[in-house]
């Protein structure tokens, strides 16, 4: 994988994909991806840190959050939005990281709670691929 890459994050059917050109590096078996995305005139910053069984996802902009998805673990995150702050719990039931020389894919499935109450099942898919120069 090269330093410059394309990243695409998809999840809920009613939410648009998040994508952009990112900076990538790997150190001690840990992957790092940093990028910005602009939607409706608002720029948001994203950072991803991941390994073989976890993903740490940070979003900073109109929506602010830090999410940790880790195989077999439950973690709670706060989502700060223009409509208020919510506490969302994630119980990661499946996590798969596949890596080839030019592409990385992450698929995670989880159960969610909203302010401590059962909410819904969720999935996130992340595709990171080399930018062809």
Beta strands, then each sheet from edge to edge (+ up, - down):
strand 1: 4-10
strand 2: 18-27
strand 3: 30-39
strand 4: 42-51
strand 5: 54-60
strand 6: 65-70
strand 7: 74-81
strand 8: 84-99
strand 9: 103-114
strand 10: 117-130
sheet 1: 6+ 5- 4+ 3- 2+ 1- 10+ 9- 8+ 7-
end
